[in-house]
Amino acid sequence: MKRIAILTSGGDAPGMNASIRAATMIGRASGVEVLGIERGYRGLLDDAFVELSSNDVAGILREGGTMLGSARCKEFHAREVRDRARQILGKHAIDGLIVIGGNGSLTGALHLADPEEIGAGRPLKIIGIPASIDNDLGLTGLSIGVDTAMNTIVEACDKIADTATAHDRTFIVEVMGRDCGYLAMTSAIAVGADLALFPEAGKTEADIVHQIVDTVMTIRQRQSRRARRVIIIKAEGVQVQIDRLKTLVDAKLRERAPDAEPSSIETRVTVLGHVVRGGRPSAFDRLLGSRLANVAVRGLIAGATHKMAAWMPPVELPEEIATRSKHDPYCWLVDLPAVLAETDNLLRGRSPLARWRAGAFDEIEDALLL
Ligand code: F6P
């Protein structure tokens, strides 16, 4: 392993810079040349390589986003496009590639290093580092960016709770997460929200409206004025547009409380959107990004490939698909195909973990409304 390249791809996540920095410094200290590729797979196709030295990565640890830039690259699904990418990697004599990103980016890495596609071409080793605020990747307890995103949501909801309490109002706050409800569920607990709506629950539009209206009516009867505000966190993956949800809920609330002042009973909505993805990485994300990169680089140097560096996998992993890192007892190298298969199960609600998450939340919700 003489030269490795690093790229960040897909939605950026706070903490990606920590991985770039650690991979660069550990690679260099181990006698390996390190190059960065700007703008993910798109930059790879544009031959956008940059040298990375310790000076280049100084100070990036505390910055959100990614110093290399990122992009979504649909063309990468095509074999001939990947052939071109492999030629460019070969031209730069890259032996190993570290891909920092989510589901789509790691799928791209697996195809790029597919021995059948490479054939008699230059061999390429790849290791992925999970980075996505959505926490939708299988076989890792956390992905880079999740902790910062949760903290951002909690900070925003604490502010919303101040004004909601002052006016006895109901707020529906929509958070990112694509098809995964993890951010909505966990931040609802951390915020002390009254309800969390997430796609894994599989509820119909009518069920959701009914649940919100019941929650609001129950909470509005509380004796203490300070306990009468309602905070509902909705994952963006719940297939009801937030404006439509507001219209339906408000109409039902007016029916159930015809004498209430409309401005006090009607819901307010806030869509946090890309705010959730930005900001300075938390201390934990800096640590996670650095530690996963350490394991990934050392793995590549030791000859590992087609793996993902994982943080404390939430399920027991058979030896055939995973090894605990010798360098960090909290980190594992897990077969990338197994990660992607489990990611698919997680997103389709077929994995025990997805069922546990939804079930655990039902129990928590019952307790919250007592
Ligand atoms: O995957 C990260 C994520 O931020 C999702 O939560 C969200 O659905 C999506 O990316 C938004 O993508 P874009 O920034 O391309 O609009």
Boltz pocket constraint, residues with backbone or C-beta under 6 A from the ligand:
constraints:
  - pocket:
      binder: B
      contacts: [[A, 11], [A, 12], [A, 72], [A, 102], [A, 132], [A, 133], [A, 134], [A, 176], [A, 177], [A, 178], [A, 236], [A, 277]]
      max_distance: 6.0
